[in-house]
Amino acid sequence: MKRARIIYNPTAGREVFRKHLAEVLEKLENAGYETSAHATTREGDATVAARDAVRRGFDVIIAAGGDGTLNEVVAGIGHFDKRPKIGLIPMGTTNDFARALRIPREIDDAVDIICQGDSIPVDVGLMNDRYFINIAGGGRMTELTYEVPSRLKTVIGQLAYYLKGIEMLPSIHSSHLRIEYDGNVFDEEAMMFLIGLTNSVGGFEKLAPDSSINDGYFTLLILKKCNIAEFIRVVTLASRGEHMDDPLVISAKAEKIVVTSKNEVLLNLDGEYGGVLPATFQNLYQHVEMFVPLEKLRPQDQVKKIQ
Ligand SMILES: Nc1ncnc2c1ncn2[C@@H]1O[C@H](COP(=O)(O)OP(=O)(O)OP(=O)(O)O)[C@@H](O)[C@H]1O
């Protein structure tokens, strides 16, 4: 019998996962998994619990929480040579990663996907020595996501980002950025840069429309220096996925990106504070294996499943 370890964040999102734990355990047992669960107690605990699960030989780790919990689980298993497969039960507010992988928000449906057993390899990002699964970025604008108070985020979800964005508009300014990406160099003032692994960020599902979750490449987006009116124009275009051809936007695919600045530029990693530049971003090709609804994935993400 295979063994699964559920790592859940009891404080994530709106729903209380614990209330559903018995039925989730039963479903997994019926699907042939001997399952146990760990409730995280603080920030970073999912990383410790995931590391522990690898050492104890679990075949599968199921992250029940938001992107933050999944990020911590990936950080916990990332350094090991033999990594358990990951299942995801989206319990967060934005659940960007689950959205990109077409994993449904309903607990029951998400568990069904794990029980069905289809899985694909997924790329993971490494910034200096920290893992990310969805997006990294820097510049005044990306500070938004961690300035949104978490209680506000839980109550009104992604709307909080937009509200905070409007409030912060007057304070948006450019920074000097030197970005080396696979042999190319950008060295100018810019508003922000984003390094994406998936196509879904902060509710913007078409931010990196042609990204694939397992091709070994990041999508790099740079927004050049502009005024507030231009900035609003590009963000509006981005909400519709129509920003890629805008003259203020540089986009590229890259495996390795090195970013430095003459200014102090704060970084954002999967929606959390990620330190300051300089930073080296490395795409770890197909580093984790995740359970997904294979038939619902976009064609470019449907890598032949590994048995
Ligand atoms: N018991 C706990 N008390 C407080 N914080 C916790 C606890 N367990 C985990 N955390 C922290 O909560 C953070 C956010 O959790 P998570 O991402 O699961 O939910 P979310 O913020 O609601 O969702 P999303 O990231 O999708 O918006 C995690 O990064 C984790 O460090």
The ligand as a Tripos MOL2 file, in Angstrom:
@<TRIPOS>MOLECULE
LIG
   31    33     1     0     0
SMALL
NO_CHARGES

@<TRIPOS>ATOM
      1 N1         -0.9600   27.6640   11.9300 N.pl3     1 LIG1
      2 C1         -0.5530   28.7250   11.2190 C.ar      1 LIG1
      3 N2         -0.7090   29.9800   11.7170 N.ar      1 LIG1
      4 C2         -0.3410   31.0600   10.9960 C.ar      1 LIG1
      5 N3          0.2260   31.0090    9.7620 N.ar      1 LIG1
      6 C3          0.3980   29.7950    9.2200 C.ar      1 LIG1
      7 C4          0.0260   28.5920    9.9180 C.ar      1 LIG1
      8 N4          0.3070   27.5490    9.1140 N.ar      1 LIG1
      9 C5          0.8470   28.0720    7.9820 C.ar      1 LIG1
     10 N5          0.9220   29.4090    8.0480 N.ar      1 LIG1
     11 C6          1.4170   30.3560    7.0310 C.3       1 LIG1
     12 O1          0.3410   30.9060    6.2670 O.3       1 LIG1
     13 C7          0.8580   31.3110    4.9960 C.3       1 LIG1
     14 C8         -0.2390   31.4800    3.9610 C.3       1 LIG1
     15 O2         -0.8850   30.2910    3.7950 O.3       1 LIG1
     16 P1         -1.5170   29.7650    2.4550 P.3       1 LIG1
     17 O3         -0.7720   30.1900    1.2780 O.co2     1 LIG1
     18 O4         -1.7440   28.3190    2.6650 O.co2     1 LIG1
     19 O5         -2.9500   30.4490    2.4710 O.3       1 LIG1
     20 P2         -3.5110   31.8030    1.8760 P.3       1 LIG1
     21 O6         -2.5920   32.9350    2.1490 O.co2     1 LIG1
     22 O7         -4.9070   31.9030    2.3560 O.co2     1 LIG1
     23 O8         -3.5690   31.4880    0.3140 O.3       1 LIG1
     24 P3         -2.9020   32.1320   -0.9730 P.3       1 LIG1
     25 O9         -1.4200   32.0960   -0.7350 O.co2     1 LIG1
     26 O10        -3.3230   31.2580   -2.1110 O.co2     1 LIG1
     27 O11        -3.4630   33.5020   -1.0760 O.co2     1 LIG1
     28 C9          1.8390   30.2160    4.6400 C.3       1 LIG1
     29 O12         2.9060   30.7290    3.8780 O.3       1 LIG1
     30 C10         2.3160   29.6860    5.9980 C.3       1 LIG1
     31 O13         3.6540   30.0900    6.2520 O.3       1 LIG1
@<TRIPOS>BOND
     1     1     2 1
     2     2     3 ar
     3     2     7 ar
     4     3     4 ar
     5     4     5 ar
     6     5     6 ar
     7     6     7 ar
     8     6    10 ar
     9     7     8 ar
    10     8     9 ar
    11     9    10 ar
    12    10    11 1
    13    11    12 1
    14    11    30 1
    15    12    13 1
    16    13    14 1
    17    13    28 1
    18    14    15 1
    19    15    16 1
    20    16    17 2
    21    16    18 1
    22    16    19 1
    23    19    20 1
    24    20    21 2
    25    20    22 1
    26    20    23 1
    27    23    24 1
    28    24    25 2
    29    24    26 1
    30    24    27 1
    31    28    29 1
    32    28    30 1
    33    30    31 1
@<TRIPOS>SUBSTRUCTURE
     1 LIG1         1 GROUP 0 **** ****
